[in-house]
Amino acid sequence: MDLKIDYELNHSTSHLLALAIKTLFPDVKLGIGPVYDDGFYYDFDLQRSISNADFPKIEKLMKKLVSKNLKIIETDGTNIDFKQQIYKQKLKNELEKKGEKISYYSIVSGNNNILFEDLCAGKHLKFLSKIQNFKLLKVSGAYWKGDSKNKQLTRIYGTSWKSKEELEKFLTILQERQERDHRKIGNKLKLFTFSPYFGPGFPVWLENGMKIHNKIRQKILQFDRKYGFKEVLTPHFGHKQLYEISGHLSHYREDIFPVLHVENEELIPRPMTCPHHIILFSQNLFSYKNLPYRISEQSRLYRYEKSGALSGLERVRAMDLTEGHIFVSKRQIFTEIQHLFKMITEVLDFFNIKIFYISFSKRDPENKEKFFEDDKMWNQAESDLKQFLDKNRVEYIEKIGEAAFYGPKIDFQIKTALNKEVTISTLQLDFLLPTKFGIYFINEYNKKETPILIHRGLIGTYERFVAILLEQTKGNLPFWLSPKQVIVIPIGEKHNDFAQKVHKIIFDLGFYSEVDLRSERISRKIRDANLQKINYQIIIGDAEIEKEEITYRKFASPALYKTSLASFIDLLRNDEKNV
């Protein structure tokens, strides 16, 4: 059974929830109540706190209301007290300012007595009696309009389905997702942490997390080398003027940390690396024979994410990004995009990341604020990318208004294990920034020519990428990527020396090996090794010492195998290569 949210059913259930909350708490101020991928939510400004413990009472009232033959009809808004419903008034003002249509819908009784009226765009069920299989899921805080400067409202999430079977299946899926939550897995495996002393959104990679981080980095650098990239390292700060010239400061001001004044300098923790790489290009005299010129960096970036948007490793304020910038001539655009498209596809395939779809992100010609105004430039860049996609028969979804301010892009979208849509890789075609910085190369006619810049995002940030891998695998990482590959477990104290000898041999060969010398029962040691998701457990007892062999088991397997240490090491080497 393929589960897909029914929009009208869930939208109507959000209105039913709002009616129930208003019945229980008449002074409530109502926010918004949209549908999202897993169901619906509604934001409330309440005088008291609500927790999951309140859900049975709220659900009981919702079911009672459903039994009263209620309908949703379009009305005129006269039953909304806009003096009290300040958020509805704000929404109304915004719509009037934009010149957009304003509509109202009410839940009414059988004799058309209005029980609840809401400012809403529409698309509801006509009869609420169809709302039979719903569940309130969780409660959280949410700033009005997502802005931490505004008041934090109470957001109640729920889900609604046509049948009991669909609801139960969906709740099972939600339980599965909770087990895949990277924050829960990261805490259990001691991969990363946060501290108020470092500030919210600034993650700390712990020892085990750094092992994963570095293994991914090694692999990324191998791919970079294979595809002709030269690695550089640029400063974590840039002068304010650098981002003024590029245009990032004016377009992304809200996402950039404030200027740091040092002596007579105005420095900014860098939010992106492309201006830095352009400066590097400008410091050399390039010929057309040197192009394409490909440089990459594992860039530490800083972006001011609102505190309400921070979430584990998914949304952070300090991040490491696998960036690449390629300087090409106009004649090389097609072949270089093809080269980079192949690279991204190969990298995602290596990590078993399935592409959900590819989007072709274009500008909105009407939006003069977001996008640099140069029709000729945009038409050329969009035409070049479209030509590549069409000639290579790449299926894509066109998205108007999703381009970068300097150019169109091809985005690789994935669906995470937690059902979130994420842009993981990107190729952006940029005619603008090279012109802004006045960089050039000498073409075959011995003339100065402005290069085209291609921005390549390979796997996004390490933080989000590790979160995706943890959720995809439930933390059961493949051997080559695992931070804990082998643990040697002596049955008793008399077996410690031999266990340490085995551990040292494996550790010295470069594998992540540990030895458990705790005075615990063997069953406890094995249980703890399973909780840590260690790939191999080696058991050392009398028989192993006597025969100078080992007994081992794989993670999550009860089967035991006896072999020589040399044969076991060959097994590890094969696992390391099998990526």
N, C-alpha and C positions, 0 to 999 in steps of 0.2 A: 504494500500500500504506500503510494507516494504522498507524503504529507505536504500540503501547501495551505498557507493561511488564507482563510476567506475574509476578504477586506470588509465587506458590508457587515458580516456577522461580528467581527471584532470591533469595528467602529461603533456599532450599535451597543455592544457590551461595555465599551468605554463610557458611553452616555448613561447606561444603566448603573455603572459603578458611581458616576458622578451624582446621580439621583440618590443612591443609597447613602453616600457620604453626606450629601446636603440634608437628607432626612435625619441622619444621626447627629450632624453638627451644623445646625442652621446658619451659623456665622461664618462658615467656610468661604474663602475666596477661591474661585476656580481659575486654574491656568489653562493648559491645553491637554487634549486627549487623543493623540494620533494612534494609528496602527503602525507597527514595525514588524520585522521579520518573524518574531516569535509570538506575536499577539497584539496587545495594546498596552498603553499606560495612560495615566491621568495625573496631572500635577495639581496639588492642593496647598493652599496657604491656611494652615490650621493653628488653633490656639494651643492644641495639645499634640503630643507625639503619638504616632501609630506604629505598631510593630506587627510582626507575623502573628502574634498571639491574638490580635484583633480580627484576623481574617475570617474565622468561623462565624463570628457575629455579623460581619459585613456580607459574607456570602449568603448567610441565612436570609438576610433582608432582601438581597438581590433576587433570590429564588421566590420569595414571597411576592415581590413586585411583579415578577414575570408571570405569576399565576393570575394576575388581575386584568388580563386582556388589554394590555397597553399597546399603543401605536406610536410611531414617530412620524410627524408631519411637518411640513414647512410652515413657519409662522413669520410674524413681523418684528419680533424682538422687543415688543412693549412690556414683556414680563421679566425682562432682565433689569435688575437694579444696578445701573452702571456706576452709581456713587459707591456702592459696596463692592461690586465686582470690578475692581480697578484693573485687573489684568485683561478682562474682556474689553474694557474701555480703551486700553492701550492697543490691543489688537485692532479694534475698530478704527482708531485714529491712524494706525499704520496703513490699513487697507484704503481708507479715504484719501490719504496722502498719495498713495500709488495709483489711485483711480480705479481700483479693482472692485469687483462685485462683492457686496456683503450679504450674506444669507443667514437665516436663523432656522433652527429646527427644535421642535418640542416633543417631549414624551407626554402623551395625553391619555386619559382614561377612556373607557368605552363611550362615555357621553361627551367626549372632546373637552373635558376639563384639563387645563394645562397644569401638569405636575412639575415640569422642569423645562426650562428653555435655555438654549445654548447658541452662541455664535459659532457657526460651523459651515464648512464648504459642501457638506452633503454626502451622499452615498451611504444609505442606511437600509436596514430591513424595514419593511412596513409594519410588521407585527413582531413584538418582542417575545411572544410565546415560543418563537423558534430558538431562543437562547436557553438551552438546556444543559449544555456540557461545557462548563467553564471552571476556571481555577485561578485564584489570586496567587501570584508567584513570589513576589518579594517587594520590599519597600526600601527606598533609598532617598538620599537628598539630591536635589537638582536645582541649580541656580536658574532663575528666570532668564530665558534667552541664552542660557549657557554662559552667562557673564558673572564672574565672582564678585563684581561690584554690586550686583543685584541681590535681593533676598533669596535665601535658600528655601525652596519649597519641598513638600513631601511628595515623592513620586511613587505611585502604586502600580506595579506591573501585573498583568493578567494575561490569560490566553483563553480562547473560546473556539469550540469545534462543533461540527455538525453531528458527530456521533460520540458515544461513550468510548467506543473502541479507538477512535482517532485521538481523543483526549488522553487515554491511558498510554497509548503508544508514544505520544509526544512527551508526556511526563517521564517516561522511561528514557527517552532521548535526552531530556534535560538532566536527569540523574547521571547519565553517561558523560555529559559535558562537564558536570561538576568534578567528576573524577579526572577530567582532562585539563582542568584549569591550571595554567602554567604557574600561577602564584602558589597554589597548593602544592604542586609537584616541586617547584623551586625551593619552597620552604622545607619540605620533607627531605630533599636530596642536598640541602645546604649549597645551593648554587649562587644565590644572590640575596642581598638584603638592602634595607633602607634605614636611615637614621635621621631623626629630627635635627641632629647636630650638623648634618650635611645639607639639609633642606629637602623639601618634598620634590620628587621627580628626579633625584640624583642617585641612581642605583650604584651599589657596590658589588662588583663581581668577587665572589668568594673563591677559594682555591679550586673547588670542583667546577664552578662556573667558568673560571679562566681556562681550565683544561679544554672545555667545549669550545669556548671563544677562540682559543689559539689553534685548535684543530681545524675549525672552519676557516680561519684566516690563512693557514697554510694551504688549504685546498683552493681558496680564492686566488691566492698569489700564483699558484700553479696554472690556474685557468688564465689569469692575466698574462703570464709569461707566454703561454701557448698562443694567445690571440694578439700578441705584439704590444702589450702595454709596458711602460716603464714606470716604476714606482717612485713617488716623491713623498716628501713630508713637509707641509707648510705650517706656519704658526697658528695657534688657537685663537689669535686675535687679529683683527684687521682695523685699519684706520677708518673712521667714520666716512671719510671722503671716498674710500674704496667702494662702499655700498651705496653711496650717493650716485657715483658715476654709473654703477651697474643698474641702479633702479630698484634694488632689493629693499633699500631703506624706506622708500616711499610706498612700495607695493605690499611689503610684509611688516610694516612698522609694529603692529600689535604682536607679532610673533618673535620679535627681536628684543633681547635684553637691553636695558638702558645703557647709554654711553658711560664708559669709565674714564674719568679725567685723571691723567697721570702727567704731572708737570704741565707742559703745554700741548700735550697730545690728547686726542679724543679717540679712545679705543673701544671696540665692540667685540664681545665674545662671538666668534664667527658663527653665523647661522647656516652658511653654505660655503662651498669651496671653489665654485666656478670662477669668481673674480680673482682668487689667488692663483689659479692655474693660468688664467689669461695673462696675469702679470709675468709669470714664468715664461710664457711664450714670447712676450714682448721683449724679454731680455736677451733673446738670441735672434740672429738673422737667418731666417729659414728660406730655403729654395723650394720650388714645387717638387723637387726630387726627394725632399725630406717628409713629404706628406703622403699618407695620413700620419700625423704625429699624435700618438696615443699616450696619455699619462693617467695614472691611477693613484689613489690614495685611500688608505683606511682612515677616514677623516673623523676626528673628534669635533662634534658640532654642539651648539647650545641654542635651544629655542625656548621661548617663553610660552609654555603651555599653561593654560588656566588650571588652577589647582583642582577644580571639579572634573577636569578631563583626564587627569593622571590616572593610569591604571597599570600596576605592575610594570613589566618591561614593555608593554604595548605602547604606552604613551608616557614619555619621559622628557626631561628637560636637558639632559646630557646624553649624547648618543654617539656611537661609532657607525659611520656610513661607508659602504663600499662604493666609492665614487670613481667615475672615469670621465675624462674629457678628451675629445678627439677633434683635432683641427684638420679640416679637409678643404680641398678646392671644390668649386661647384660641380665639376665633372666627376668628382669621387663620391658624391652623396649617396647615390643608389647602391654602389658596390659596398660602401662602408656600412650603411644601414643593414644590408644583407649579412655582412660579416658579424655585426654586433647582434643581430636577431638570432643568428645561429649560435652565438656564444651564450646568450641568455637562455635559449631553449635547452642547450646542453647542460648548463649549470643547474637549472631547475629540475631537469630529468635526473641528474646525478643525485640530488637531494630528495628525490621522489616527491617533488612538489608538482601537483597537477594544476595546470592552467584552467581556470574557470571560464574565462573569456578574455579577448583582447579588445581594448577600446581605442578608438582613434579620437583623441581629444583635440577639439578645435576651439577657436575663439568665438565669442559672441560679438559680431560686428557692431551691435547696438551699445555694448558696454564700453564706453570710451575711458572709464576710470580704471578698470581692471587690466585692459590690454593696451599695449603700446599702439598708437594710431599710425599705421602705415599699411594701407590696403595692398599695395604692390608687394611688400615684403610678406605679408600674411598669405596672400594668394599663391605666391611662389612656394613658400614653405609647405603649405597645406597640399598643394598640388604634387610636390615631390614625395611627401609621405604617402599620399593616396596612390600615386603611381607604383610605389614599392609594394604596398599592400595588395593592390589589384593584380599586378603582374605575378606576384608570388601566391596568388589565390588564398590569401590569409583572410579568414572570416573575422569580422570585427563589428563592434557596435559603435556608431558615431555618437559622440557626446559634445554638444555645443556648449561653450562656456567653461569647459574643463581644462583648457590649455594653460600652459604657463604664461606669464605676462609677456614673455619674449618670443614664444613660439609654440607650435603644435607638438603633440607627442603621441607616441604609441605606448600604452600602459598595459602591463600584464596583470590581470586580476585573478586572485585566488579566493577560494572559499575555505575558511579555516575550519578546524574540527568543532569550534564553538559557533559555527554558522555565521561568521562575520566576513564581509567582503573586504579584501585588503589589496591595495596596489603593492605588488612585491618588486616588480622590475619596471624600468621605464627607459624609453629612448626619446630624447627631445631635440628637435631641430631648431637651431638658434642662428638667425641671420643678424640679430640685433646687438648682442653684447660685444662681438668683435668690432663692430662699427663704433660703438660707444667708447671703447678703449683705444680705437685707432690702430689696431694691430694689423700687420700685413706680412706677406711672404713675397718673394720674387718669382714671378711666373716664367713660363718658357719664352716669353717675349722680352724678358729682362725688365718687366714693369712691376710696380707694386700692385698687389691684389689682396683684397680683404678675404681671409679664410672664413669658412662656415664652421660653427662650433656644434658638435653633437654631445649632449649630456647623456651619460650612461649610468643608470642606477641598476646594480646587478642583483642584489638580494635584499635591498633596503637596508635598514639598520641591523646591526648584530643583535640588539636588544629585542626588536620585534621578531627577527628571524628565529632566534632561540626560543622565544615564546611559542611561535608556530610549530617548531620541531617538537617541543615538549608536549604540546597539546595533541599533535598528530600521532606521537608514539606512546603517550601516557608516561613519558619519562623512561621508557624501555628503549634506550638509544642503541643503535648498532654498535658492534664491538669497536670499530675504529674511532667512533665519536664519544664513546662512553668515558666518563671521568674516573670510573672505578671498574677496571676490567677484571681483576683477579683478587681474591682474598684467600689467604692461607689460614686454615683453622685447625690448630692442634686440639686433640681431644682432651688432653690433660697437660699439666705442667711439665711432665717428663718428656713431652713431645715438642716442647718449645724450641729447643736448639735446632732440631732438624727442620721445623717449620720455618724458622728464621733463615736458615740456609737456602731453602727452596725459594722463599720470597726474594732474597737478595739476588739470586741468579736471574729470576724473572724480571725484577726491577731494573737490574743492570743492563738488561737487553732493551730497555726503553719502554716497557709496558707499565701501565698504572697498576701496581701491585701493592697490597697491604697484608699485614699479618695481625691476627686477632689474638692477643696474649692475655685477654681478660680472664679473671677467675670466674667464669660463667659456665653453665652447662652447655654441652655441645648443641642441644636443641635450641637454646636461646641464641647462640652465635649464628646458627644457620638461619633462624627466623630474622634476625637483624640484618644479615647479608641479603636476604630476599627483599626486605623493606627498602634497603639502599639500592636495589636493582643492580647488583654486581653481576657481571656476565658469567663469571666462573667462580665456583667455590672449590677449593682444594682441601680435602680432609686428611689430616695426618694422625695416625695412631701407631700401635705396636707393629702391625703387619706391614705398614708402609716403610717404617724405619728398618725393619728386618730385611725386607726385599728390595730396599732402596727404590721404591716406586711411589706413585701418588694415586689417590682416589679423588675423582672430581665429579661435579654435577654442574649442569648448565642452569642459568636462572629460570625459575618457574617450572623446572622439570624434576620429578622425583627419582629419575634414573641415575644410577651411579656407574662410573666407568673407572677401571683400573688400567694404568698405563705407565710407561717410563716417563721421566721428566723430559727427556729429549723429544719423545713423540708428542707430548703435550705442548712443548714449545713450538714444534712444527705446526700443530693445530692453531696456536695463537697467530703465528706468522701468516698462515693461510687466511685466517679471519681478517687480519689487518689488510691483506691485499684485496680481499673480496669486497670491494666497495663500489 
